[in-house]
Amino acid sequence: MESTLKVAVIMGSSSDAPVMQPAVDVLHQFGIDTEFTVVSAHRSPEWMFEFAKGAETAGFGVIIAGAGGAAHLPGMVASLTTLPVIGVPVKSSNSIDGWDSVLSILQMPNGVPVATVALNAAQNAGLLAIQMLSLAVAPVAAKAPRF
């Protein structure tokens, strides 16, 4: 792929993968490398901490984090990195029609920003990541107006 920065597309559970896949698809259309993996704030907090703390060193420019239910993943990751984090609320089997996820990701305290897209809107998260990267990566900037 041609960009020098990667985008991490992470999710709280493997069951979120079908919702998050469109983010990966649109990023690949722009030639952006991705890492697509489960990083759970609740089931593997140590791994989440390690992933978030090392994300910039690992070459990521943006992190897209999808989660359902309590949806703490995007906010917790944002609290551990200075990279932009885009939260994707996921309507899951244990959610309250997705509203718990939406509100968990939207209602971040001052100083811990998380850009939030609509419920299950991973493709928009991917497009937002492309816009963010286009500020720093010339080949991405050249393609953005054509999409």
Secondary structure as UniProt FT lines:
FT   STRAND          6..11
FT   HELIX           14..16
FT   HELIX           17..29
FT   TURN            30..31
FT   STRAND          34..38
FT   TURN            41..43
FT   HELIX           45..54
FT   TURN            55..59
FT   STRAND          60..68
FT   TURN            69..70
FT   HELIX           73..80
FT   STRAND          85..90
FT   TURN            93..94
FT   TURN            97..98
FT   HELIX           99..106
FT   TURN            110..111
FT   STRAND          115..116
FT   TURN            119..120
FT   HELIX           122..134
FT   TURN            135..136
FT   HELIX           138..143
FT   HELIX           144..146
//
